[in-house]
Amino acid sequence: MIVLRWIFLGLCLGTLAACALPRSAAVQQEILAGANAEVPQFAVYPVTRAFIPVLEGWPVPETRPNDGWVPHIHPRGSSDVRIRAFDTVDLTVWDSEANSLLTSETDKVVDITGVRVTEAGTIFVPYIGYLNVANRTPDSARRLVEEEMAAIVPSAQVQLSVIPGTRGSVSLVGGVASPGTVPLPEAHFTVLNLIGQGGGPTTLRNPQVRLIRDGQTYLTSYESLLEDPSRDTILRGGDRIALVEDDRFFRALGAAGEQSLIYFEADELTALDALSLMGGVNERRANLRGVLILREYPPSLVRPDSSGPENTRAVFTIDMTSADGLFSAGQFQILPGDTVLATESAITTAEALAVLVGSFVGLSRTVAN
């Protein structure tokens, strides 16, 4: 019976050795095994106080196809709006002459409304003809009409108002309480002015501001506009603005509180922020010295020296059992597309093995009896 028991136990242990134990994450040594190969598959960098300044000097990969933004450039000259093609002009003319060409004896005021600015930038005024008003302020256009009218109506006084067309308006197309088209009230009308006029952003995750201008798309965050006035872009006629949710994410995997895609809730996330968003690490299974951040760099950013990553694939390791590791994790910036992996503790694997061996031993005793 004893011989049979040991034979059965040997068969069980052999079967166990040939199988992988069920677990939620790899052990750190398994992940880093290829780093010391003759041709390394990736580069490994411990996240420490000494490494953070080195990392900050590395080139940063582009995370979006259009990451640029139009800065705030104050227009020269008057802040009045300029008349553009397809605007509509309304004229009111006062004339006190007894034999006026425009007014009657009883009514000394005449309204000339709905005069559309042609594509060439001109308007037609009776008895005067076409006048070029393009790129003039409303007051400048009023004085022009009054000067030209003086030849036929010396005492005429003119009032002029402009209703902007599509080229003198901007559109707020989504992400706010009251979207719509807004005529530019002045030449210094900014993105934040427009968003405020639309009632502010609705409930969006880290709202992103998308500006479409001349067939080009620009993107920045609402938070950055509030914090930096130099980014509050002055709008031009025809601009379209939309507020959308931040679609950047990182992956949370392994012995963590959550394994999923986790979206950015702020412009910048550190490794500590990421660990908090993923519910921390599992205290019973995780290796606190083996939190890994996996990142891919484009080949153009690889450098043979410390001015950039040594490989397109980089693994950053964080030791959460040391103060240096924790402080450094709070300075390490997570990039969109990163994978944050909490590796499994080797001790946990050994405990699972011990439990299985104990179960096999108990089973062997049952068989032997």
TIMARSE-936803 format. One record per residue (C-alpha): residue number from 1; residue in one letter; x, y, z negated. Coordinates in steps of 0.25 Angstrom, whole numbers, plus 5000, padded with zeros to 4 digits. Layout:
REM TIMARSE-936803
NUM, A, X, Y, Z
...
REM end
This chain:
REM TIMARSE-936803
1, M, 5000, 5000, 5000
2, I, 5011, 5010, 4997
3, V, 5018, 5007, 5010
4, L, 5005, 5010, 5017
5, R, 5003, 5023, 5009
6, W, 5016, 5028, 5014
7, I, 5014, 5023, 5028
8, F, 5001, 5031, 5028
9, L, 5007, 5043, 5022
10, G, 5019, 5043, 5032
11, L, 5009, 5042, 5043
12, C, 5001, 5054, 5038
13, L, 5013, 5063, 5036
14, G, 5018, 5060, 5050
15, T, 5004, 5064, 5055
16, L, 5004, 5076, 5047
17, A, 5018, 5080, 5051
18, A, 5014, 5079, 5066
19, C, 5002, 5088, 5064
20, A, 5001, 5103, 5061
21, L, 4994, 5107, 5049
22, P, 4982, 5116, 5051
23, R, 4985, 5131, 5047
24, S, 4981, 5145, 5052
25, A, 4994, 5150, 5055
26, A, 5009, 5146, 5059
27, V, 5020, 5146, 5049
28, Q, 5030, 5158, 5051
29, Q, 5041, 5148, 5055
30, E, 5033, 5142, 5066
31, I, 5030, 5156, 5072
32, L, 5045, 5161, 5071
33, A, 5051, 5148, 5076
34, G, 5054, 5153, 5090
35, A, 5061, 5166, 5085
36, N, 5075, 5159, 5084
37, A, 5074, 5151, 5097
38, E, 5086, 5153, 5107
39, V, 5076, 5162, 5115
40, P, 5067, 5168, 5104
41, Q, 5052, 5168, 5108
42, F, 5050, 5180, 5099
43, A, 5057, 5190, 5089
44, V, 5055, 5190, 5074
45, Y, 5055, 5203, 5066
46, P, 5053, 5203, 5051
47, V, 5045, 5216, 5047
48, T, 5054, 5223, 5037
49, R, 5057, 5237, 5033
50, A, 5070, 5236, 5042
51, F, 5062, 5231, 5054
52, I, 5051, 5242, 5054
53, P, 5059, 5253, 5060
54, V, 5065, 5244, 5070
55, L, 5051, 5240, 5075
56, E, 5046, 5255, 5075
57, G, 5057, 5257, 5086
58, W, 5052, 5247, 5095
59, P, 5043, 5250, 5107
60, V, 5029, 5248, 5105
61, P, 5021, 5240, 5115
62, E, 5009, 5247, 5122
63, T, 4996, 5242, 5115
64, R, 4986, 5248, 5125
65, P, 4987, 5250, 5140
66, N, 4984, 5265, 5138
67, D, 4990, 5269, 5125
68, G, 4993, 5284, 5128
69, W, 4985, 5296, 5124
70, V, 4983, 5310, 5129
71, P, 4989, 5320, 5119
72, H, 4982, 5333, 5114
73, I, 4987, 5344, 5124
74, H, 4980, 5358, 5122
75, P, 4976, 5364, 5135
76, R, 4982, 5377, 5139
77, G, 4974, 5390, 5140
78, S, 4959, 5391, 5135
79, S, 4952, 5380, 5128
80, D, 4940, 5383, 5136
81, V, 4935, 5372, 5146
82, R, 4938, 5373, 5160
83, I, 4928, 5372, 5171
84, R, 4929, 5360, 5180
85, A, 4923, 5354, 5192
86, F, 4909, 5349, 5191
87, D, 4906, 5358, 5178
88, T, 4893, 5366, 5178
89, V, 4893, 5381, 5177
90, D, 4882, 5390, 5172
91, L, 4882, 5405, 5175
92, T, 4874, 5416, 5169
93, V, 4875, 5429, 5176
94, W, 4870, 5443, 5170
95, D, 4868, 5454, 5180
96, S, 4863, 5468, 5176
97, E, 4863, 5473, 5191
98, A, 4850, 5478, 5196
99, N, 4852, 5471, 5210
100, S, 4859, 5459, 5205
101, L, 4861, 5447, 5215
102, L, 4860, 5437, 5204
103, T, 4849, 5443, 5194
104, S, 4835, 5449, 5195
105, E, 4830, 5462, 5190
106, T, 4823, 5455, 5178
107, D, 4834, 5445, 5175
108, K, 4848, 5449, 5174
109, V, 4853, 5435, 5171
110, V, 4855, 5423, 5181
111, D, 4859, 5409, 5178
112, I, 4867, 5401, 5188
113, T, 4868, 5387, 5181
114, G, 4873, 5373, 5185
115, V, 4884, 5378, 5194
116, R, 4893, 5366, 5196
117, V, 4908, 5367, 5197
118, T, 4912, 5361, 5211
119, E, 4923, 5351, 5212
120, A, 4932, 5362, 5217
121, G, 4929, 5370, 5204
122, T, 4920, 5380, 5210
123, I, 4906, 5386, 5206
124, F, 4896, 5393, 5216
125, V, 4891, 5406, 5211
126, P, 4880, 5414, 5219
127, Y, 4885, 5426, 5226
128, I, 4900, 5423, 5223
129, G, 4902, 5409, 5228
130, Y, 4911, 5398, 5223
131, L, 4920, 5401, 5211
132, N, 4932, 5392, 5206
133, V, 4929, 5390, 5191
134, A, 4937, 5377, 5190
135, N, 4947, 5376, 5178
136, R, 4941, 5390, 5172
137, T, 4936, 5392, 5159
138, P, 4921, 5395, 5158
139, D, 4924, 5410, 5154
140, S, 4934, 5411, 5166
141, A, 4924, 5406, 5176
142, R, 4914, 5416, 5170
143, R, 4923, 5427, 5172
144, L, 4926, 5422, 5186
145, V, 4911, 5422, 5190
146, E, 4909, 5435, 5184
147, E, 4921, 5442, 5192
148, E, 4916, 5436, 5205
149, M, 4902, 5440, 5202
150, A, 4906, 5454, 5199
151, A, 4907, 5457, 5215
152, I, 4892, 5455, 5216
153, V, 4886, 5457, 5202
154, P, 4895, 5467, 5195
155, S, 4888, 5467, 5182
156, A, 4887, 5452, 5181
157, Q, 4891, 5444, 5169
158, V, 4892, 5429, 5169
159, Q, 4891, 5418, 5159
160, L, 4896, 5405, 5163
161, S, 4895, 5391, 5156
162, V, 4901, 5377, 5160
163, I, 4895, 5364, 5159
164, P, 4906, 5354, 5160
165, G, 4905, 5343, 5170
166, T, 4912, 5329, 5169
167, R, 4925, 5335, 5171
168, G, 4923, 5344, 5159
169, S, 4917, 5334, 5150
170, V, 4923, 5322, 5142
171, S, 4916, 5309, 5139
172, L, 4915, 5302, 5125
173, V, 4911, 5288, 5130
174, G, 4911, 5279, 5117
175, G, 4915, 5277, 5103
176, V, 4908, 5289, 5097
177, A, 4895, 5292, 5091
178, S, 4890, 5301, 5103
179, P, 4897, 5298, 5116
180, G, 4895, 5307, 5129
181, T, 4901, 5317, 5138
182, V, 4906, 5330, 5132
183, P, 4909, 5343, 5139
184, L, 4922, 5349, 5135
185, P, 4919, 5361, 5127
186, E, 4933, 5366, 5127
187, A, 4947, 5362, 5133
188, H, 4952, 5358, 5119
189, F, 4942, 5347, 5117
190, T, 4949, 5335, 5111
191, V, 4946, 5320, 5110
192, L, 4942, 5321, 5095
193, N, 4933, 5333, 5099
194, L, 4926, 5324, 5108
195, I, 4925, 5312, 5099
196, G, 4920, 5321, 5088
197, Q, 4909, 5327, 5097
198, G, 4905, 5312, 5100
199, G, 4903, 5310, 5085
200, G, 4916, 5303, 5082
201, P, 4920, 5288, 5084
202, T, 4910, 5277, 5081
203, T, 4914, 5265, 5072
204, L, 4926, 5260, 5080
205, R, 4939, 5252, 5075
206, N, 4950, 5262, 5076
207, P, 4944, 5271, 5087
208, Q, 4952, 5273, 5099
209, V, 4950, 5285, 5109
210, R, 4951, 5282, 5123
211, L, 4952, 5293, 5133
212, I, 4950, 5291, 5148
213, R, 4956, 5303, 5156
214, D, 4959, 5303, 5171
215, G, 4958, 5288, 5172
216, Q, 4967, 5286, 5161
217, T, 4964, 5280, 5147
218, Y, 4971, 5285, 5134
219, L, 4969, 5279, 5121
220, T, 4971, 5283, 5106
221, S, 4965, 5281, 5093
222, Y, 4955, 5290, 5086
223, E, 4963, 5290, 5074
224, S, 4976, 5295, 5081
225, L, 4967, 5307, 5086
226, L, 4963, 5311, 5072
227, E, 4977, 5310, 5067
228, D, 4985, 5317, 5078
229, P, 4979, 5329, 5084
230, S, 4989, 5329, 5096
231, R, 4982, 5316, 5101
232, D, 4968, 5323, 5101
233, T, 4967, 5324, 5116
234, I, 4961, 5336, 5123
235, L, 4950, 5331, 5133
236, R, 4948, 5334, 5147
237, G, 4936, 5334, 5156
238, G, 4933, 5320, 5160
239, D, 4939, 5313, 5148
240, R, 4932, 5301, 5142
241, I, 4934, 5297, 5128
242, A, 4930, 5283, 5121
243, L, 4932, 5278, 5107
244, V, 4935, 5263, 5106
245, E, 4939, 5253, 5096
246, D, 4954, 5250, 5094
247, D, 4955, 5237, 5101
248, R, 4970, 5234, 5096
249, F, 4971, 5221, 5088
250, F, 4981, 5212, 5082
251, R, 4980, 5197, 5079
252, A, 4979, 5191, 5065
253, L, 4983, 5176, 5064
254, G, 4987, 5166, 5054
255, A, 4985, 5165, 5039
256, A, 4978, 5178, 5038
257, G, 4965, 5183, 5033
258, E, 4960, 5185, 5047
259, Q, 4964, 5179, 5061
260, S, 4959, 5188, 5072
261, L, 4961, 5200, 5081
262, I, 4962, 5212, 5072
263, Y, 4959, 5226, 5078
264, F, 4967, 5238, 5074
265, E, 4959, 5247, 5064
266, A, 4970, 5258, 5065
267, D, 4980, 5264, 5075
268, E, 4991, 5256, 5068
269, L, 4991, 5244, 5060
270, T, 5003, 5238, 5052
271, A, 5006, 5224, 5049
272, L, 5000, 5226, 5035
273, D, 4987, 5232, 5041
274, A, 4986, 5220, 5050
275, L, 4987, 5210, 5038
276, S, 4976, 5218, 5031
277, L, 4967, 5218, 5043
278, M, 4969, 5203, 5045
279, G, 4965, 5200, 5030
280, G, 4980, 5198, 5025
281, V, 4986, 5184, 5025
282, N, 4981, 5171, 5019
283, E, 4987, 5170, 5005
284, R, 4986, 5155, 5005
285, R, 4992, 5152, 5019
286, A, 5000, 5164, 5024
287, N, 5015, 5166, 5024
288, L, 5017, 5180, 5018
289, R, 5031, 5180, 5024
290, G, 5026, 5176, 5038
291, V, 5016, 5187, 5043
292, L, 5020, 5188, 5058
293, I, 5016, 5199, 5068
294, L, 5018, 5194, 5082
295, R, 5019, 5204, 5094
296, E, 5022, 5204, 5108
297, Y, 5030, 5215, 5115
298, P, 5031, 5218, 5130
299, P, 5044, 5213, 5136
300, S, 5047, 5228, 5139
301, L, 5049, 5231, 5124
302, V, 5058, 5220, 5121
303, R, 5072, 5225, 5117
304, P, 5085, 5218, 5114
305, D, 5088, 5227, 5102
306, S, 5080, 5231, 5090
307, S, 5073, 5242, 5099
308, G, 5062, 5233, 5102
309, P, 5057, 5218, 5101
310, E, 5067, 5207, 5105
311, N, 5056, 5199, 5111
312, T, 5042, 5201, 5117
313, R, 5037, 5193, 5105
314, A, 5040, 5198, 5091
315, V, 5036, 5192, 5078
316, F, 5036, 5201, 5066
317, T, 5036, 5195, 5052
318, I, 5031, 5201, 5039
319, D, 5035, 5196, 5025
320, M, 5023, 5200, 5016
321, T, 5030, 5195, 5004
322, S, 5040, 5207, 5003
323, A, 5038, 5222, 5002
324, D, 5046, 5225, 5014
325, G, 5038, 5216, 5022
326, L, 5025, 5222, 5017
327, F, 5029, 5236, 5019
328, S, 5035, 5233, 5033
329, A, 5022, 5227, 5037
330, G, 5015, 5240, 5033
331, Q, 5024, 5247, 5044
332, F, 5024, 5236, 5055
333, Q, 5014, 5241, 5066
334, I, 5005, 5230, 5071
335, L, 5003, 5231, 5087
336, P, 4990, 5227, 5094
337, G, 4991, 5213, 5098
338, D, 5000, 5209, 5087
339, T, 4998, 5195, 5080
340, V, 4999, 5195, 5065
341, L, 5001, 5181, 5060
342, A, 5001, 5177, 5045
343, T, 5009, 5164, 5046
344, E, 5006, 5152, 5037
345, S, 5014, 5149, 5025
346, A, 5022, 5136, 5025
347, I, 5019, 5133, 5011
348, T, 5004, 5133, 5015
349, T, 5007, 5123, 5026
350, A, 5015, 5114, 5016
351, E, 5003, 5114, 5006
352, A, 4994, 5110, 5017
353, L, 5004, 5099, 5021
354, A, 5005, 5094, 5006
355, V, 4989, 5094, 5005
356, L, 4989, 5085, 5018
357, V, 5000, 5076, 5013
358, G, 4992, 5074, 5000
359, S, 4980, 5071, 5007
360, F, 4987, 5060, 5016
361, V, 4993, 5054, 5003
362, G, 4980, 5053, 4997
363, L, 4974, 5047, 5009
364, S, 4986, 5037, 5010
365, R, 4983, 5033, 4996
366, T, 4968, 5030, 4999
367, V, 4973, 5022, 5011
368, A, 4983, 5014, 5003
369, N, 4972, 5011, 4992
REM end
